[in-house]
Amino acid sequence: MTITQSASNAPIRKVLIVRGETAGWSTATYLNKAFDPQVKVTVVETKVVPRIGVGEATIPNLQSIFWNFLGVSKKLATTINYE
């Protein structure tokens, strides 16, 4: 699978995610699995800003699609603690 920039139609080779937290790290993991080794995914975090969990993992459809794509069993996915 190849993703492209709409303006130049050139393939995207690098993705930078600013502020990891739950959504950022989940997105980075998903993109890395989907596009590795074509796209380098980097997450930048700061130790100054505390982590905030906003509940992305509680969306039922997101759970099954996300974890299935990554090859993580439902049993393991429900025991992961991000804190």
Helices and strands as residue ranges (DSSP letters): E 14-18, H 21-35, E 40-44, G 56-58, H 60-70, H 74-77
